[in-house]
Amino acid sequence: MRLEQLLYFVETAERYSMSLAAEVLHTSHQNISKSIRQLEDELNTSLFKRSRTGVTLSPTGKKLFIYAKEALRNIDLIYDTAHSFSFNQPVDKTVSGTINVISSASFN
């Protein structure tokens, strides 16, 4: 699971649209769609119900949305905390890396 995937997931869920999320995040609809599909494959569950008019969260997606938003808020707090100790040096908030999630629960 990549932080980028969580960001794309949250933006899409909040806007009910991959196209609008892509505009806000300055990327393509294709990148959003591919990233979310990879996240769904990794989690072995569908996060969205897709239609011609947009997307809505699946029941599992609703649960994951809460945790994903919290994770992104915590990442912002990490950067803000680091910034407060860096004597006002600019902080690069580019998010990259991998999160490994291990769970004994399954998503249905």
C-alpha positions as CSV (number, residue, x, y, z in Angstrom):
1,M,0.0,0.0,0.0
2,R,1.4,3.3,-1.0
3,L,0.5,6.7,0.5
4,E,-0.3,8.0,-3.0
5,Q,-3.0,5.3,-3.3
6,L,-4.5,6.4,0.0
7,L,-4.5,10.0,-1.2
8,Y,-6.1,9.1,-4.5
9,F,-8.7,7.0,-2.7
10,V,-9.6,9.8,-0.2
11,E,-9.8,12.5,-2.9
12,T,-12.0,10.3,-5.1
13,A,-14.3,9.3,-2.2
14,E,-14.7,13.0,-1.2
15,R,-15.5,14.1,-4.7
16,Y,-17.5,11.0,-5.9
17,S,-15.4,11.3,-9.1
18,M,-12.0,10.0,-10.3
19,S,-12.0,12.8,-12.9
20,L,-12.4,15.5,-10.3
21,A,-9.9,13.9,-8.0
22,A,-7.4,13.8,-10.9
23,E,-8.0,17.6,-11.5
24,V,-7.4,18.5,-7.9
25,L,-4.3,16.3,-7.6
26,H,-2.9,17.4,-11.0
27,T,-2.7,13.9,-12.4
28,S,-4.7,11.9,-15.0
29,H,-8.0,10.0,-14.5
30,Q,-6.0,6.9,-15.7
31,N,-3.4,7.3,-12.9
32,I,-6.2,7.6,-10.3
33,S,-8.1,4.6,-11.6
34,K,-5.0,2.4,-11.9
35,S,-3.8,3.3,-8.4
36,I,-7.2,2.6,-6.8
37,R,-7.5,-0.7,-8.8
38,Q,-4.1,-1.8,-7.5
39,L,-5.1,-0.9,-3.9
40,E,-8.3,-2.9,-4.4
41,D,-6.3,-5.8,-5.7
42,E,-3.9,-5.7,-2.8
43,L,-6.8,-5.5,-0.3
44,N,-8.8,-8.1,-2.2
45,T,-11.9,-6.0,-2.0
46,S,-13.9,-3.4,-4.0
47,L,-13.7,0.1,-2.5
48,F,-16.1,1.8,-4.8
49,K,-19.3,1.2,-6.7
50,R,-18.6,2.6,-10.1
51,S,-21.3,4.0,-12.5
52,R,-21.4,6.3,-15.5
53,T,-22.1,9.3,-13.2
54,G,-19.3,8.7,-10.8
55,V,-18.4,6.5,-7.8
56,T,-19.7,5.8,-4.4
57,L,-18.0,4.0,-1.5
58,S,-18.7,0.3,-1.0
59,P,-19.4,-0.8,2.5
60,T,-15.7,-1.7,2.9
61,G,-14.7,1.5,1.3
62,K,-16.7,3.5,3.9
63,K,-14.7,1.8,6.7
64,L,-11.3,2.2,5.0
65,F,-12.1,5.9,4.2
66,I,-12.1,6.7,7.9
67,Y,-8.7,5.1,8.5
68,A,-7.2,6.5,5.3
69,K,-8.2,10.0,6.2
70,E,-6.8,9.6,9.7
71,A,-3.5,8.2,8.3
72,L,-3.2,11.2,5.9
73,R,-3.9,13.6,8.8
74,N,-1.2,11.9,10.9
75,I,1.3,12.2,8.0
76,D,0.6,16.0,7.9
77,L,1.1,16.1,11.7
78,I,4.5,14.4,11.3
79,Y,5.6,17.0,8.7
80,D,4.3,19.8,10.8
81,T,6.0,18.5,13.9
82,A,9.3,18.1,12.0
83,H,8.9,21.6,10.6
84,S,8.4,23.1,14.0
85,F,11.8,21.6,15.1
86,S,13.6,22.6,11.9
87,F,13.8,26.4,12.8
88,N,11.4,27.3,10.0
89,Q,13.3,25.6,7.2
90,P,11.1,24.7,4.3
91,V,9.6,21.2,4.5
92,D,9.0,19.0,1.5
93,K,5.6,17.5,1.9
94,T,5.9,15.2,-1.0
95,V,4.5,11.8,0.1
96,S,6.3,8.7,-1.0
97,G,7.1,5.3,0.4
98,T,5.3,2.1,1.3
99,I,3.0,1.2,4.1
100,N,2.8,-2.5,4.9
101,V,-0.5,-3.4,6.4
102,I,-0.9,-6.8,8.1
103,S,-4.3,-7.8,9.4
104,S,-5.9,-10.9,10.8
105,A,-9.3,-9.5,9.7
106,S,-10.7,-9.9,6.2
107,F,-12.6,-7.4,4.3
108,N,-15.9,-8.4,2.6
